[in-house]
Amino acid sequence: MNLGRFGDVLVGTAGDVAGTVVDPREGLNKLRSALSVRAVATVAVGLLLGYALARSGRRA
């Protein structure tokens, strides 16, 4: 993954989410087309790792 473009992708996705509020049908179509299997897997792994770290920190 090219981390140099990560900020651009993040801002674009945030814009798509904001557009969903204005026009839900078009916004959801843009989000669906922007998501890839790799992006979804990366987010899922990040959420699981964050959850695991938060639980281990809470028990200590």
mmCIF file of the N, C-alpha and C atoms, coordinates in Angstrom:
data_MODEL
# 
_entry.id   MODEL 
# 
loop_
_atom_site.group_PDB 
_atom_site.id 
_atom_site.type_symbol 
_atom_site.label_atom_id 
_atom_site.label_alt_id 
_atom_site.label_comp_id 
_atom_site.label_asym_id 
_atom_site.label_entity_id 
_atom_site.label_seq_id 
_atom_site.pdbx_PDB_ins_code 
_atom_site.Cartn_x 
_atom_site.Cartn_y 
_atom_site.Cartn_z 
_atom_site.occupancy 
_atom_site.B_iso_or_equiv 
_atom_site.pdbx_formal_charge 
_atom_site.auth_seq_id 
_atom_site.auth_comp_id 
_atom_site.auth_asym_id 
_atom_site.auth_atom_id 
_atom_site.pdbx_PDB_model_num 
ATOM 1   N N  . MET A 1 1  ? 0.839   -1.178 0.000  1.00 0.00 ? 1  MET A N  1 
ATOM 2   C CA . MET A 1 1  ? 0.000   0.000  0.000  1.00 0.00 ? 1  MET A CA 1 
ATOM 3   C C  . MET A 1 1  ? 0.880   1.237  0.000  1.00 0.00 ? 1  MET A C  1 
ATOM 4   N N  . ASN A 1 2  ? 0.565   2.172  -0.860 1.00 0.00 ? 2  ASN A N  1 
ATOM 5   C CA . ASN A 1 2  ? 1.327   3.407  -0.982 1.00 0.00 ? 2  ASN A CA 1 
ATOM 6   C C  . ASN A 1 2  ? 0.858   4.376  0.100  1.00 0.00 ? 2  ASN A C  1 
ATOM 7   N N  . LEU A 1 3  ? 1.665   4.573  1.125  1.00 0.00 ? 3  LEU A N  1 
ATOM 8   C CA . LEU A 1 3  ? 1.270   5.436  2.242  1.00 0.00 ? 3  LEU A CA 1 
ATOM 9   C C  . LEU A 1 3  ? 1.294   6.914  1.875  1.00 0.00 ? 3  LEU A C  1 
ATOM 10  N N  . GLY A 1 4  ? 1.926   7.279  0.776  1.00 0.00 ? 4  GLY A N  1 
ATOM 11  C CA . GLY A 1 4  ? 1.945   8.666  0.341  1.00 0.00 ? 4  GLY A CA 1 
ATOM 12  C C  . GLY A 1 4  ? 0.569   9.153  -0.076 1.00 0.00 ? 4  GLY A C  1 
ATOM 13  N N  . ARG A 1 5  ? -0.256  8.249  -0.564 1.00 0.00 ? 5  ARG A N  1 
ATOM 14  C CA . ARG A 1 5  ? -1.611  8.603  -0.998 1.00 0.00 ? 5  ARG A CA 1 
ATOM 15  C C  . ARG A 1 5  ? -2.650  8.327  0.076  1.00 0.00 ? 5  ARG A C  1 
ATOM 16  N N  . PHE A 1 6  ? -2.252  7.833  1.217  1.00 0.00 ? 6  PHE A N  1 
ATOM 17  C CA . PHE A 1 6  ? -3.200  7.447  2.255  1.00 0.00 ? 6  PHE A CA 1 
ATOM 18  C C  . PHE A 1 6  ? -4.070  8.619  2.695  1.00 0.00 ? 6  PHE A C  1 
ATOM 19  N N  . GLY A 1 7  ? -3.474  9.785  2.854  1.00 0.00 ? 7  GLY A N  1 
ATOM 20  C CA . GLY A 1 7  ? -4.233  10.969 3.246  1.00 0.00 ? 7  GLY A CA 1 
ATOM 21  C C  . GLY A 1 7  ? -5.271  11.342 2.201  1.00 0.00 ? 7  GLY A C  1 
ATOM 22  N N  . ASP A 1 8  ? -4.899  11.245 0.922  1.00 0.00 ? 8  ASP A N  1 
ATOM 23  C CA . ASP A 1 8  ? -5.840  11.558 -0.149 1.00 0.00 ? 8  ASP A CA 1 
ATOM 24  C C  . ASP A 1 8  ? -7.010  10.586 -0.156 1.00 0.00 ? 8  ASP A C  1 
ATOM 25  N N  . VAL A 1 9  ? -6.723  9.315  0.059  1.00 0.00 ? 9  VAL A N  1 
ATOM 26  C CA . VAL A 1 9  ? -7.774  8.308  0.091  1.00 0.00 ? 9  VAL A CA 1 
ATOM 27  C C  . VAL A 1 9  ? -8.688  8.545  1.279  1.00 0.00 ? 9  VAL A C  1 
ATOM 28  N N  . LEU A 1 10 ? -8.107  8.876  2.413  1.00 0.00 ? 10 LEU A N  1 
ATOM 29  C CA . LEU A 1 10 ? -8.889  9.125  3.624  1.00 0.00 ? 10 LEU A CA 1 
ATOM 30  C C  . LEU A 1 10 ? -9.813  10.332 3.457  1.00 0.00 ? 10 LEU A C  1 
ATOM 31  N N  . VAL A 1 11 ? -9.294  11.409 2.874  1.00 0.00 ? 11 VAL A N  1 
ATOM 32  C CA . VAL A 1 11 ? -10.106 12.607 2.650  1.00 0.00 ? 11 VAL A CA 1 
ATOM 33  C C  . VAL A 1 11 ? -11.211 12.322 1.633  1.00 0.00 ? 11 VAL A C  1 
ATOM 34  N N  . GLY A 1 12 ? -10.885 11.573 0.593  1.00 0.00 ? 12 GLY A N  1 
ATOM 35  C CA . GLY A 1 12 ? -11.894 11.221 -0.404 1.00 0.00 ? 12 GLY A CA 1 
ATOM 36  C C  . GLY A 1 12 ? -13.003 10.377 0.189  1.00 0.00 ? 12 GLY A C  1 
ATOM 37  N N  . THR A 1 13 ? -12.638 9.438  1.037  1.00 0.00 ? 13 THR A N  1 
ATOM 38  C CA . THR A 1 13 ? -13.634 8.593  1.684  1.00 0.00 ? 13 THR A CA 1 
ATOM 39  C C  . THR A 1 13 ? -14.496 9.412  2.641  1.00 0.00 ? 13 THR A C  1 
ATOM 40  N N  . ALA A 1 14 ? -13.877 10.328 3.375  1.00 0.00 ? 14 ALA A N  1 
ATOM 41  C CA . ALA A 1 14 ? -14.645 11.196 4.271  1.00 0.00 ? 14 ALA A CA 1 
ATOM 42  C C  . ALA A 1 14 ? -15.628 12.052 3.473  1.00 0.00 ? 14 ALA A C  1 
ATOM 43  N N  . GLY A 1 15 ? -15.226 12.517 2.305  1.00 0.00 ? 15 GLY A N  1 
ATOM 44  C CA . GLY A 1 15 ? -16.123 13.275 1.440  1.00 0.00 ? 15 GLY A CA 1 
ATOM 45  C C  . GLY A 1 15 ? -17.281 12.428 0.954  1.00 0.00 ? 15 GLY A C  1 
ATOM 46  N N  . ASP A 1 16 ? -17.001 11.180 0.623  1.00 0.00 ? 16 ASP A N  1 
ATOM 47  C CA . ASP A 1 16 ? -18.069 10.269 0.196  1.00 0.00 ? 16 ASP A CA 1 
ATOM 48  C C  . ASP A 1 16 ? -19.054 10.020 1.332  1.00 0.00 ? 16 ASP A C  1 
ATOM 49  N N  . VAL A 1 17 ? -18.538 9.880  2.540  1.00 0.00 ? 17 VAL A N  1 
ATOM 50  C CA . VAL A 1 17 ? -19.416 9.676  3.699  1.00 0.00 ? 17 VAL A CA 1 
ATOM 51  C C  . VAL A 1 17 ? -20.281 10.912 3.915  1.00 0.00 ? 17 VAL A C  1 
ATOM 52  N N  . ALA A 1 18 ? -19.696 12.096 3.800  1.00 0.00 ? 18 ALA A N  1 
ATOM 53  C CA . ALA A 1 18 ? -20.467 13.329 3.953  1.00 0.00 ? 18 ALA A CA 1 
ATOM 54  C C  . ALA A 1 18 ? -21.511 13.453 2.846  1.00 0.00 ? 18 ALA A C  1 
ATOM 55  N N  . GLY A 1 19 ? -21.162 13.030 1.633  1.00 0.00 ? 19 GLY A N  1 
ATOM 56  C CA . GLY A 1 19 ? -22.111 13.057 0.529  1.00 0.00 ? 19 GLY A CA 1 
ATOM 57  C C  . GLY A 1 19 ? -23.270 12.110 0.740  1.00 0.00 ? 19 GLY A C  1 
ATOM 58  N N  . THR A 1 20 ? -23.049 11.067 1.502  1.00 0.00 ? 20 THR A N  1 
ATOM 59  C CA . THR A 1 20 ? -24.107 10.106 1.789  1.00 0.00 ? 20 THR A CA 1 
ATOM 60  C C  . THR A 1 20 ? -25.234 10.761 2.585  1.00 0.00 ? 20 THR A C  1 
ATOM 61  N N  . VAL A 1 21 ? -24.900 11.745 3.408  1.00 0.00 ? 21 VAL A N  1 
ATOM 62  C CA . VAL A 1 21 ? -25.916 12.447 4.183  1.00 0.00 ? 21 VAL A CA 1 
ATOM 63  C C  . VAL A 1 21 ? -26.829 13.243 3.244  1.00 0.00 ? 21 VAL A C  1 
ATOM 64  N N  . VAL A 1 22 ? -26.249 13.857 2.221  1.00 0.00 ? 22 VAL A N  1 
ATOM 65  C CA . VAL A 1 22 ? -27.008 14.679 1.290  1.00 0.00 ? 22 VAL A CA 1 
ATOM 66  C C  . VAL A 1 22 ? -27.820 13.820 0.325  1.00 0.00 ? 22 VAL A C  1 
ATOM 67  N N  . ASP A 1 23 ? -27.175 12.824 -0.284 1.00 0.00 ? 23 ASP A N  1 
ATOM 68  C CA . ASP A 1 23 ? -27.839 11.945 -1.250 1.00 0.00 ? 23 ASP A CA 1 
ATOM 69  C C  . ASP A 1 23 ? -27.470 10.506 -0.907 1.00 0.00 ? 23 ASP A C  1 
ATOM 70  N N  . PRO A 1 24 ? -28.263 9.860  -0.052 1.00 0.00 ? 24 PRO A N  1 
ATOM 71  C CA . PRO A 1 24 ? -27.901 8.529  0.442  1.00 0.00 ? 24 PRO A CA 1 
ATOM 72  C C  . PRO A 1 24 ? -27.676 7.488  -0.657 1.00 0.00 ? 24 PRO A C  1 
ATOM 73  N N  . ARG A 1 25 ? -28.495 7.471  -1.670 1.00 0.00 ? 25 ARG A N  1 
ATOM 74  C CA . ARG A 1 25 ? -28.345 6.445  -2.711 1.00 0.00 ? 25 ARG A CA 1 
ATOM 75  C C  . ARG A 1 25 ? -27.029 6.605  -3.467 1.00 0.00 ? 25 ARG A C  1 
ATOM 76  N N  . GLU A 1 26 ? -26.734 7.808  -3.918 1.00 0.00 ? 26 GLU A N  1 
ATOM 77  C CA . GLU A 1 26 ? -25.491 8.047  -4.659 1.00 0.00 ? 26 GLU A CA 1 
ATOM 78  C C  . GLU A 1 26 ? -24.265 7.875  -3.757 1.00 0.00 ? 26 GLU A C  1 
ATOM 79  N N  . GLY A 1 27 ? -24.357 8.331  -2.524 1.00 0.00 ? 27 GLY A N  1 
ATOM 80  C CA . GLY A 1 27 ? -23.239 8.198  -1.597 1.00 0.00 ? 27 GLY A CA 1 
ATOM 81  C C  . GLY A 1 27 ? -22.898 6.752  -1.312 1.00 0.00 ? 27 GLY A C  1 
ATOM 82  N N  . LEU A 1 28 ? -23.911 5.926  -1.095 1.00 0.00 ? 28 LEU A N  1 
ATOM 83  C CA . LEU A 1 28 ? -23.661 4.505  -0.841 1.00 0.00 ? 28 LEU A CA 1 
ATOM 84  C C  . LEU A 1 28 ? -23.083 3.815  -2.071 1.00 0.00 ? 28 LEU A C  1 
ATOM 85  N N  . ASN A 1 29 ? -23.524 4.215  -3.267 1.00 0.00 ? 29 ASN A N  1 
ATOM 86  C CA . ASN A 1 29 ? -22.947 3.638  -4.491 1.00 0.00 ? 29 ASN A CA 1 
ATOM 87  C C  . ASN A 1 29 ? -21.469 3.984  -4.609 1.00 0.00 ? 29 ASN A C  1 
ATOM 88  N N  . LYS A 1 30 ? -21.105 5.225  -4.275 1.00 0.00 ? 30 LYS A N  1 
ATOM 89  C CA . LYS A 1 30 ? -19.690 5.625  -4.330 1.00 0.00 ? 30 LYS A CA 1 
ATOM 90  C C  . LYS A 1 30 ? -18.865 4.858  -3.303 1.00 0.00 ? 30 LYS A C  1 
ATOM 91  N N  . LEU A 1 31 ? -19.401 4.703  -2.094 1.00 0.00 ? 31 LEU A N  1 
ATOM 92  C CA . LEU A 1 31 ? -18.666 3.970  -1.066 1.00 0.00 ? 31 LEU A CA 1 
ATOM 93  C C  . LEU A 1 31 ? -18.477 2.515  -1.463 1.00 0.00 ? 31 LEU A C  1 
ATOM 94  N N  . ARG A 1 32 ? -19.517 1.909  -2.001 1.00 0.00 ? 32 ARG A N  1 
ATOM 95  C CA . ARG A 1 32 ? -19.412 0.510  -2.415 1.00 0.00 ? 32 ARG A CA 1 
ATOM 96  C C  . ARG A 1 32 ? -18.371 0.334  -3.508 1.00 0.00 ? 32 ARG A C  1 
ATOM 97  N N  . SER A 1 33 ? -18.318 1.270  -4.449 1.00 0.00 ? 33 SER A N  1 
ATOM 98  C CA . SER A 1 33 ? -17.351 1.147  -5.539 1.00 0.00 ? 33 SER A CA 1 
ATOM 99  C C  . SER A 1 33 ? -15.930 1.431  -5.057 1.00 0.00 ? 33 SER A C  1 
ATOM 100 N N  . ALA A 1 34 ? -15.781 2.232  -4.006 1.00 0.00 ? 34 ALA A N  1 
ATOM 101 C CA . ALA A 1 34 ? -14.448 2.586  -3.512 1.00 0.00 ? 34 ALA A CA 1 
ATOM 102 C C  . ALA A 1 34 ? -13.847 1.491  -2.638 1.00 0.00 ? 34 ALA A C  1 
ATOM 103 N N  . LEU A 1 35 ? -14.692 0.675  -2.029 1.00 0.00 ? 35 LEU A N  1 
ATOM 104 C CA . LEU A 1 35 ? -14.185 -0.354 -1.133 1.00 0.00 ? 35 LEU A CA 1 
ATOM 105 C C  . LEU A 1 35 ? -13.666 -1.545 -1.909 1.00 0.00 ? 35 LEU A C  1 
ATOM 106 N N  . SER A 1 36 ? -12.532 -2.025 -1.502 1.00 0.00 ? 36 SER A N  1 
ATOM 107 C CA . SER A 1 36 ? -11.980 -3.235 -2.085 1.00 0.00 ? 36 SER A CA 1 
ATOM 108 C C  . SER A 1 36 ? -11.866 -4.281 -0.980 1.00 0.00 ? 36 SER A C  1 
ATOM 109 N N  . VAL A 1 37 ? -11.670 -5.504 -1.378 1.00 0.00 ? 37 VAL A N  1 
ATOM 110 C CA . VAL A 1 37 ? -11.530 -6.586 -0.402 1.00 0.00 ? 37 VAL A CA 1 
ATOM 111 C C  . VAL A 1 37 ? -10.326 -6.317 0.495  1.00 0.00 ? 37 VAL A C  1 
ATOM 112 N N  . ARG A 1 38 ? -9.266  -5.814 -0.093 1.00 0.00 ? 38 ARG A N  1 
ATOM 113 C CA . ARG A 1 38 ? -8.048  -5.535 0.676  1.00 0.00 ? 38 ARG A CA 1 
ATOM 114 C C  . ARG A 1 38 ? -8.297  -4.439 1.718  1.00 0.00 ? 38 ARG A C  1 
ATOM 115 N N  . ALA A 1 39 ? -9.025  -3.392 1.331  1.00 0.00 ? 39 ALA A N  1 
ATOM 116 C CA . ALA A 1 39 ? -9.303  -2.303 2.270  1.00 0.00 ? 39 ALA A CA 1 
ATOM 117 C C  . ALA A 1 39 ? -10.192 -2.786 3.418  1.00 0.00 ? 39 ALA A C  1 
ATOM 118 N N  . VAL A 1 40 ? -11.201 -3.569 3.091  1.00 0.00 ? 40 VAL A N  1 
ATOM 119 C CA . VAL A 1 40 ? -12.095 -4.084 4.129  1.00 0.00 ? 40 VAL A CA 1 
ATOM 120 C C  . VAL A 1 40 ? -11.330 -5.001 5.078  1.00 0.00 ? 40 VAL A C  1 
ATOM 121 N N  . ALA A 1 41 ? -10.472 -5.862 4.531  1.00 0.00 ? 41 ALA A N  1 
ATOM 122 C CA . ALA A 1 41 ? -9.681  -6.762 5.364  1.00 0.00 ? 41 ALA A CA 1 
ATOM 123 C C  . ALA A 1 41 ? -8.725  -5.977 6.261  1.00 0.00 ? 41 ALA A C  1 
ATOM 124 N N  . THR A 1 42 ? -8.122  -4.930 5.740  1.00 0.00 ? 42 THR A N  1 
ATOM 125 C CA . THR A 1 42 ? -7.197  -4.107 6.520  1.00 0.00 ? 42 THR A CA 1 
ATOM 126 C C  . THR A 1 42 ? -7.922  -3.429 7.679  1.00 0.00 ? 42 THR A C  1 
ATOM 127 N N  . VAL A 1 43 ? -9.100  -2.888 7.412  1.00 0.00 ? 43 VAL A N  1 
ATOM 128 C CA . VAL A 1 43 ? -9.872  -2.236 8.465  1.00 0.00 ? 43 VAL A CA 1 
ATOM 129 C C  . VAL A 1 43 ? -10.310 -3.259 9.514  1.00 0.00 ? 43 VAL A C  1 
ATOM 130 N N  . ALA A 1 44 ? -10.750 -4.437 9.067  1.00 0.00 ? 44 ALA A N  1 
ATOM 131 C CA . ALA A 1 44 ? -11.194 -5.476 10.000 1.00 0.00 ? 44 ALA A CA 1 
ATOM 132 C C  . ALA A 1 44 ? -10.048 -5.927 10.905 1.00 0.00 ? 44 ALA A C  1 
ATOM 133 N N  . VAL A 1 45 ? -8.877  -6.139 10.338 1.00 0.00 ? 45 VAL A N  1 
ATOM 134 C CA . VAL A 1 45 ? -7.718  -6.551 11.136 1.00 0.00 ? 45 VAL A CA 1 
ATOM 135 C C  . VAL A 1 45 ? -7.340  -5.443 12.114 1.00 0.00 ? 45 VAL A C  1 
ATOM 136 N N  . GLY A 1 46 ? -7.385  -4.190 11.658 1.00 0.00 ? 46 GLY A N  1 
ATOM 137 C CA . GLY A 1 46 ? -7.069  -3.072 12.541 1.00 0.00 ? 46 GLY A CA 1 
ATOM 138 C C  . GLY A 1 46 ? -8.038  -2.974 13.711 1.00 0.00 ? 46 GLY A C  1 
ATOM 139 N N  . LEU A 1 47 ? -9.325  -3.185 13.433 1.00 0.00 ? 47 LEU A N  1 
ATOM 140 C CA . LEU A 1 47 ? -10.313 -3.153 14.509 1.00 0.00 ? 47 LEU A CA 1 
ATOM 141 C C  . LEU A 1 47 ? -10.100 -4.288 15.503 1.00 0.00 ? 47 LEU A C  1 
ATOM 142 N N  . LEU A 1 48 ? -9.807  -5.474 14.996 1.00 0.00 ? 48 LEU A N  1 
ATOM 143 C CA . LEU A 1 48 ? -9.561  -6.612 15.888 1.00 0.00 ? 48 LEU A CA 1 
ATOM 144 C C  . LEU A 1 48 ? -8.317  -6.401 16.746 1.00 0.00 ? 48 LEU A C  1 
ATOM 145 N N  . LEU A 1 49 ? -7.251  -5.878 16.144 1.00 0.00 ? 49 LEU A N  1 
ATOM 146 C CA . LEU A 1 49 ? -6.032  -5.606 16.914 1.00 0.00 ? 49 LEU A CA 1 
ATOM 147 C C  . LEU A 1 49 ? -6.273  -4.526 17.965 1.00 0.00 ? 49 LEU A C  1 
ATOM 148 N N  . GLY A 1 50 ? -6.992  -3.485 17.587 1.00 0.00 ? 50 GLY A N  1 
ATOM 149 C CA . GLY A 1 50 ? -7.310  -2.430 18.548 1.00 0.00 ? 50 GLY A CA 1 
ATOM 150 C C  . GLY A 1 50 ? -8.142  -2.954 19.703 1.00 0.00 ? 50 GLY A C  1 
ATOM 151 N N  . TYR A 1 51 ? -9.104  -3.799 19.398 1.00 0.00 ? 51 TYR A N  1 
ATOM 152 C CA . TYR A 1 51 ? -9.947  -4.397 20.440 1.00 0.00 ? 51 TYR A CA 1 
ATOM 153 C C  . TYR A 1 51 ? -9.109  -5.258 21.381 1.00 0.00 ? 51 TYR A C  1 
ATOM 154 N N  . ALA A 1 52 ? -8.226  -6.085 20.788 1.00 0.00 ? 52 ALA A N  1 
ATOM 155 C CA . ALA A 1 52 ? -7.386  -6.966 21.597 1.00 0.00 ? 52 ALA A CA 1 
ATOM 156 C C  . ALA A 1 52 ? -6.453  -6.152 22.500 1.00 0.00 ? 52 ALA A C  1 
ATOM 157 N N  . LEU A 1 53 ? -5.864  -5.091 21.950 1.00 0.00 ? 53 LEU A N  1 
ATOM 158 C CA . LEU A 1 53 ? -4.972  -4.244 22.751 1.00 0.00 ? 53 LEU A CA 1 
ATOM 159 C C  . LEU A 1 53 ? -5.734  -3.535 23.874 1.00 0.00 ? 53 LEU A C  1 
ATOM 160 N N  . ALA A 1 54 ? -6.928  -3.063 23.572 1.00 0.00 ? 54 ALA A N  1 
ATOM 161 C CA . ALA A 1 54 ? -7.717  -2.377 24.586 1.00 0.00 ? 54 ALA A CA 1 
ATOM 162 C C  . ALA A 1 54 ? -8.110  -3.338 25.712 1.00 0.00 ? 54 ALA A C  1 
ATOM 163 N N  . ARG A 1 55 ? -8.469  -4.559 25.366 1.00 0.00 ? 55 ARG A N  1 
ATOM 164 C CA . ARG A 1 55 ? -8.838  -5.534 26.394 1.00 0.00 ? 55 ARG A CA 1 
ATOM 165 C C  . ARG A 1 55 ? -7.643  -5.931 27.248 1.00 0.00 ? 55 ARG A C  1 
ATOM 166 N N  . SER A 1 56 ? -6.498  -6.110 26.605 1.00 0.00 ? 56 SER A N  1 
ATOM 167 C CA . SER A 1 56 ? -5.322  -6.511 27.399 1.00 0.00 ? 56 SER A CA 1 
ATOM 168 C C  . SER A 1 56 ? -4.879  -5.364 28.310 1.00 0.00 ? 56 SER A C  1 
ATOM 169 N N  . GLY A 1 57 ? -4.999  -4.150 27.858 1.00 0.00 ? 57 GLY A N  1 
ATOM 170 C CA . GLY A 1 57 ? -4.630  -2.996 28.677 1.00 0.00 ? 57 GLY A CA 1 
ATOM 171 C C  . GLY A 1 57 ? -5.591  -2.792 29.844 1.00 0.00 ? 57 GLY A C  1 
ATOM 172 N N  . ARG A 1 58 ? -6.812  -3.151 29.640 1.00 0.00 ? 58 ARG A N  1 
ATOM 173 C CA . ARG A 1 58 ? -7.825  -2.991 30.672 1.00 0.00 ? 58 ARG A CA 1 
ATOM 174 C C  . ARG A 1 58 ? -7.660  -3.998 31.801 1.00 0.00 ? 58 ARG A C  1 
ATOM 175 N N  . ARG A 1 59 ? -7.176  -5.190 31.471 1.00 0.00 ? 59 ARG A N  1 
ATOM 176 C CA . ARG A 1 59 ? -6.990  -6.246 32.470 1.00 0.00 ? 59 ARG A CA 1 
ATOM 177 C C  . ARG A 1 59 ? -5.775  -6.010 33.341 1.00 0.00 ? 59 ARG A C  1 
ATOM 178 N N  . ALA A 1 60 ? -4.815  -5.273 32.856 1.00 0.00 ? 60 ALA A N  1 
ATOM 179 C CA . ALA A 1 60 ? -3.569  -5.085 33.604 1.00 0.00 ? 60 ALA A CA 1 
ATOM 180 C C  . ALA A 1 60 ? -3.723  -4.176 34.782 1.00 0.00 ? 60 ALA A C  1 
# 
